[in-house]
Amino acid sequence: MNAPVSGANATIFPTINQMKHVSILIALGHTSISHIKSTCQILSHVNGILADKNKTTLFSIQLVGLTMPTSGIGRRFTAKPDVLITDVNKTQLIIMPAMIGNPNDSVSLN
């Protein structure tokens, strides 16, 4: 990865030779659906800015879960993973959004 250029031709985006695969994990138990959604939106927004500038997007984003679908807080909301964790062969970045409640319970579920 090259450092951003300074001066009149400055860019906030470094040059990246290939798209990075991002796995946003959807854990079992009390997960924060809003954190999952926000993380996906931020990365998608970066891709949108780059696409508007006719540049290659940076991220291939996948929601990854242990089951389909995965329940969130109080079982009122669910998140539908794009793939199961067993189907992901390679990823460059793993993001684990916030979990809510007892961390020991979260670890034992996942």
Secondary structure as UniProt FT lines:
FT   TURN            8..9
FT   STRAND          20..26
FT   HELIX           33..52
FT   TURN            53..54
FT   STRAND          59..65
FT   STRAND          70..71
FT   HELIX           73..75
FT   STRAND          78..79
FT   STRAND          83..84
FT   HELIX           85..87
FT   STRAND          93..95
FT   HELIX           103..109
//
